[in-house]
Structure formats: structure tokens, C-alpha cells
Amino acid sequence: MTTEATLPSTSTSPTARRLWTRARGLALALALLLAAAVTLAALQSDARHGALDPRSPDPYGSRAVAELLADRGVSTRVVTTLTAARSAAGPDTTLLIAAPDLLTKHQQGELRSAISGSGGRTLLVAPGSWSVSTLAPGVTADPANSRGIALSPDCALPAARRAGAAETGGIRYTTRHLGADECYPSERLATLLRIPDTTGDGDTIVLGAPDILYNKRLDEQGNASLALQLLGSRTHLVWYLPSLSDTSATDPDDKKSFFDLLPSGWLWGTLQLFFAAALAALWRARRLGPLVPERLPVAIRASETVEGRARLYHKADARDRAAAALRSTTRTRLAPLLGVPVTQAHAPEALVPALSAHLHGDGQSLHSLLFGPPPGDDAALIALADQLDALEREVRRP
């Protein structure tokens, strides 16, 4: 106990140098990952900027075809809301829907009701199974895309025959409309459909790929000719770019709960995670037999254990526990020296008389030393330790 005041204080808090040594590998890896992400983003930042936007001069924009249409007297107007697209439908207007698959089922239904029977032309750019069945009833998208890009017309549509080979390869379609023009086939499935409107003079064009509208591909094959003929049949062209900010994407009558918004199969996935967690807990907490003692990987000196326990007692101001431990250990060591059974070492009526007879001392003082009240402060505790040590040496003296 007396070593408490003389032990040097050793700081166990990690220094900034140690922290940097430990974390520099992880920091370097994160820095390299961040640099790679920034570089990749910078290289691809303009790859699809303004895709299919008639105002964009980027490679994947469509400004070139809009300029050529303007030279031929066709005006181009860009809209981003369903309301504007519906109001634009008319006999003198071509409505181009740049990304039909971005529309919700509610938007698709509203748009279909507006263009049906309007007398104008509707051009759907690469609609998939999600949208083509609603926007062009009777048309089905094939799961496999066409392998070739530049294809031959192989149909009676005048615009396709004049344009010749064009890069329409992409999604392939089948239709049950008998009067439909099926052009640019790939493995006997069309990549361009023209479906006439049975209630008026309008029609719907289903285009399997947007390549003929891109600035970078407009001058290849018959792309420019086909694009100008498909988009220039009316005096007005309305270019609909669906926007995520369009409030019409939400159906006011479609109120779903939280569980309706969760993907299908979430319950089965949660059940699997529960069983996996239960198995992991069983694996980590298994007990297949009685506990087996193992040797410590390192040897700890008794002095270190004593010092560690003393520090804990000192930190908690547990002088009573420290004094009790000192007295109990002293009594246990003195009993065999006095001929007292170890089982009675902590009984004052057995130990104190034997100790008084051995030392010819005052039994009252010995009782107070070995069984007295706890010390009131640290100085009294140190004095108690010294007295117990002196008592044990005196008993051991021959």
C-alpha cells in the first residue's frame, strides 16, 4: 500500500503521433479512393449531360436536329411537365416523349388519354415494357435488344425508304395492329413502328433507340433524314423531357401505407436475417461442456496485482475494504504460527487469546489491531499496514 505515493504516473492516452501512425494507412486509402472518384466523375461529367435535350450541343444532346428542323420551318418547344405536354397535343403538333419509362403509370394514362384522337403525331423514344403497353396499346417490347445498330428499312413507310439504313437498333417490338408499319427489323422484330390512329389522322411512332437524335450520330447512315422526316411532319414539335420534380408523378387517389412502399419480399428477407442472427448468436455463445481453465497468455507479477488493486481501492476511497483485506490476510498467516486452525483464524475468541499468550501482550490492543474499525484516512491506513507488518514479524521472531 505504501507504493501508491512513490509510483511514477504513466500516461496511457495516445499521442497525436501515435494516432497518425495508426490511421495514416486508412487515411491514405480513403484519399486515393476519393481522388479516383473525383477523377472518374470529372471524366464522365459531360458524357450524358443534356441527353436528348434539343437545347444541348453536347455529343448526346439533340440541338443539331432542332436546328435543322428550324431551317425547315418547324418550331421546337421543350416542356418538362405532364400538364404542358397534354395541352400541346394537337393535329399540327408532333409530341416527342424523350424518356417514357420515367413516367409513372398515372402519368402514362393521363398522357395517353390526351394524345388519343388528337390528330397529331406522338414519338416514343425507346419505351420499354414499363411504358409501351400503356402509351401504345397493342405493342409489346421484346426482352432482348437487337444486336446490330445500323439496320435496313425493309418496310413500305415512305420516310424509312427515303432515309435508307439508319441506326435504330435497340429495343425490338411486336404489335397486333394489322395496319402498322414495321420497319428496320432485327431478327424479324421491328425496331421502328408506325401505328396509325383509327379515330383520326394522327399516328404513334415507336423508336427502339435514340441514336438518330444524338448530335454525335446525326451525320451517320440515314439518321438525319429519318429524324427530320419523323419529327418534321407537323409545323410544331413539342419535346417532352419528363422531370422528377413534376408534381403529376403522384396520384392523389393512390394512398399507400408505409408497408406498401417497401419492396416485395421484404418480409422473407427480414425472416432470413433473423435466422442468420440467431445462428450467429448460437455459434458465438455455444457451451458444449463444462468450463475448462486455461493458462494466461502472460505471467503477471504479484506485486503488479497488488499495486493495481491498491490503485482501485484508492480511487474509490475504499479504505474499509483495503483494511479488511490487510487484516484478513494477516490473520490467515498468523493462525498456523499460533497453533490455531485456519478455519478459526477470523474468530476473535480463538485467535486473540493465543496471540496474547505468545507475545505476553495486551489482548485489547491486539483485538483492536486485528478486528478493529476501518481507518478514517489514508495516513491511518498506512499506519495500520505498518503495525500489521510489525506484528507478523514479531510473531515469526524465534
N, C-alpha and C positions, 0 to 999 in steps of 0.2 A: 504493500500500500504506500510505502514511503517513496516509491519511484515515480509517483504521479507528478511531483513537483519538479523532478530533475530531467524527465524525458523531453528531448527536443521536439518541437512541433514541426511536423512534416506536412506540407500542403499536398493534398491529393487532387486538387482542382486542375484540370488540364489547361495548359498554357495555350496561347494563340498559335505558337509554333507547332505544338503537338496536334492541335485541331487541324491546322493547314496540312500537316504531313498525312494525317488520316484521310482527309477529304479531298486532297488535290487530284487523286485518280478519278473519283466520281465527278468532280467539277470539270476536269478536262474532257471526260466523256460527254457530259452534258453540253459543254461548249462546242465540241465537234458536232454533236447532233443538231444543235441549234444553228450552227453555221451551214450545215448541209441542208437543213430545212429552208433557211433563208435563200440560199443559192438556188435550190430547186424551185422555190416559189418565184424568184426573180426571173429564172429562165422560162417558166411557164406562165408568167403573169399575163402575157399578151397572146397566148396560144388560142384562147377561146373568148377573148374579150369582145363583147358585142356580137356574139354568134347570131347569124341570121337577122341582124339588125340593119335595115336599109339606110341607116344614118352612119354606119360604121365602115371606115375604109380598111379595117384590119383584114388579114387573109381570110378569116371565117365570117366576115361581115358580108352585107349584101348591097352596099352602096352602088356598086357598078351597075347592077341590073336596074336599080331605081333610076340612075342617071340615064340609062339607055331608054327606059320607058318614058321618062320626062321628055326626051327628044322626040318621041313619037306621040306626044300629047296626052299621056296617061299620068295623072297625078297620083302621088303616093302619100298616104297618111298613116302614121303609126298610132295605134291605140294599145292601152295596157289593161283596160278593164272590160268586163263582160258587158256592162251596160252600153259602153261605146261601140263595142263590136256588134251587139244586137241591133242598135239603132242604125248602123251603117249598112246593114243588109238591104239590098235593093236590086232592081233589074239592070241598072247601069254600073254596078259595083262588083268587083272581084274581092272576096274576103279571103285573105291568106291567114291560116292559123299555124303559127310557127312551131309550137310545141303542144300538140293536142293532149299528150299524155300527162301534162302538168295540170290539166283541168280536172276538177272533181266531177263525180257523177252528176251532181246537181247542176254544175256549170255546163256540162255536156248536154244535159237535157234541155236547159234553157236556150242554149245556142242552137240546138237542132230545131227547136220549135220556131226560132226566128228565121233561119235560113231556108226551111222547108217551104216551098211555094213562093219564095221571094222573087224568082225570075233571074237572080244573079248567079255568079259562079262562086263556089267555095273550093279552096285548095287546101288540103290537109297535108302537112309535111311530115312524113314518116310516122304516121299514127300506129301505135301498137295495139295489142289485143285489148288493153285497158280502155281505149277511146274509140277505135274504129267501128265497133259494133253499134255504138250509140250515135256517133256523128255521121256514119254512113251505113245505115241498116242494110243487112244482106251481104256485107263484106266481112271476110274473116282473114286475120293476119296469120301467116304460117310461122310456126316456131323457129324454123331455120331460115337464116338470111341467105341471099343469093351470093354465090362465090365470085362472080365477075362484077366489075364496076361498069365498064362501057358495054352496052347491050344494043342490039338492033331492034328497030320498032316492031316489025312483024305484026302489024295491025293496019286497019283501014282509017285510023284517025288522021286527018289531013295535017295537023300540027306535027305529029310524030313522023309522018312520011317525009315532010319537008325538012325536018331537023336531022333525020338520019340517026346514026349511032349517038348515044348520049349516056352519061354516067348516072343512070337511075338505079343501079344495083344497090340493094339494101334489103328492106323488108319486102317479102313477097305476099301476094294476096290472091284469094279466091272469092268469087262472087256468084250469087244465084240470079243476078239480073240478066235477063236474056238480051237486052239492048245495050249492054255495057261494052265499051271498047277496052280490050285487054291488050296492053302494049308492053314492049320491052320485056319479053318473058325470060325467065331464068329457070331452067329445068321445068318448062311448061307451066310455070306460075308467073303471073304478071307482076311487074314492079311499078306499073303505072296503070291506073284505072280511070276511065271517064264514065260516070254514071249519070245519065240524063234524068231530069226531074219530070216525072209523069204528069205533074199538075201545072207545069208552066214551061218556060223556055230556059230555065236555069239548068245547071248541072253541078256535079261534085267531082273534083279531081283528087284522087288518092295517089300521092307520090311516095315511093318507097325509100328515097334518100334525099337529103338536102343538098347534095353536091353541086347540082346545076345552078344553085343560087349563090354559092360562095364566090367571093371576089377572086380567089386564087385558082378556081377551076372554071370560071365562066368562059375563058377563051379556048377550052379544050373540047374536042369532038364537036357534037352539035348542041352543047349545053346552052350557049347563048340563044340560039334560035328557038330551042324548045322552051326555055324560060320566058322569052319575050312573047311567044305565041300563047302560052298558058296564062300569063299574067296581063297581057295587053288586049284581051278580047273585049274589055269594058273600058270606059273612059276614066273610071276611078278605081284605085287599088287601095284597100284598107288592110294594113299589115298589123295583125293582132299578135302581140307578144305577151302571153299570159304572165301575170305578176303575182308573187306570193302575197303582196300587200293588198290585193283585191279583196274587198270585204264580201264579195259574192261567193267566195270559196266556201263560206259557212252556210249551211242550210238552216234557216231559223226553225224549221219543223223537225229537224233531226237533233233531238236532245239525247245525249249519251251519258251514261254514268262513268265513273272512274274505271270500273272493271270492263266496260265496253271498249274503252280506249286501249286497254292492254292487248298485246298481240295474242293471237290464238296459240294455245299450247303453254301459256304461262303457268297454269296450274300443274301440268305434268312436269314442267321444268322445276318449279318450286318443290314438288314432291321428290324429285331426283336429288336436288340439293340437300333436302332434309335427310334423306337416307345416306347421302355421302358424308354429311356432317356427323350423323350418328355412328357410322362405321369408323370415321376418323377418331371420334371421341373414344369409342370402344378399343380401338387399336392403341391409342396413347395411354389409356387408363386401365389396360388389362392387368389382372392379377391372377396368374395361373398357379400360385402356390404360396407358401409362407415366405415372409421377407427373409432375405439372406444378407447377413452383414458383409460389408466389403471393406477392404483396406483403403485408407485415404490415399489419394494420389501423391500427397506430400506429407512430410512429417512436421508437425507443429510443436515447437518447444513449449514446455510447461510454463516457462517464465512469460512467454508471449500471451498464453491463455490467461494467466493471472493478471497481466497488465491490461489486457483487453477487457476482462470482466471488471477490473478496478475502474477503468475509464467509464464504463457503462454505469456503474454504481455512482461514480462522482457526478456524471452528467445528470442523473436522475435524483440526486440528493438522497440516495438510499443508504444512509448511514446505518439504519436499523438492520437492513439486510446484510450489509458488509460486516457489522459487528457480530451478528448471529452466525455468519459463515465462519468468521475467525474463532469464535468461542466453540462452535460445534466441532471444528477440526481439531482444536487444541484438546478438547475433552476426549475425542476419539483416540488421539495419540497418547494421552496420559493414562487412560484406563488400563491398558495392558501393563504399563510400568508399575502401577499400584496394586496389581492383582485383582482388579475389578473387571468382571465380564464386560465385553464391548456392548452387549445388549443393555447394560445398566449405566453406560458411560454418561448418559444425559439425565440421569436421576440424581438430584442433589443429595438425597438422603443416603446414597451409596457412594458417590464419588467424593463429596466434601469431607466426610469423616476420615476416609482412607488417605486423602491428601494432607489433612491436618496432622494425622499421626505420623506421616512420612516426613513432614517438614517441621513438625512441632510448632506450627504457626496458629494464627487466629482464624478459626473457621468462618467467622463472619466476613472478614475481608476476602477470603478465598471464594465464598459464596457470591459476594458482590462482583468479584472479578470474572467468575465463570458463568454466572447466571443473572447478572445484574441488568439494569435498564440500558437501553441504547444510548450512546454518547450524544451530547447536544450539538457538537460542531465537529469540524474536521480535525481540529487540534486534539480534542478528546478522543477521537477515533484513532489517531496516530499514537497517542499515549496508551490507549488500550492495547494496540498491537504490540507496542514495545513491552508492556507489562506481561502479556501472554507469552511472548517470546522468552522473556527473562524467567518466568515461572517454569516453562518447559525445560530450559537449560538447567535450572536448579534441581529439578526432579531427576534429570538424567545424570547429574554430577555424582560420581561414585563416592 
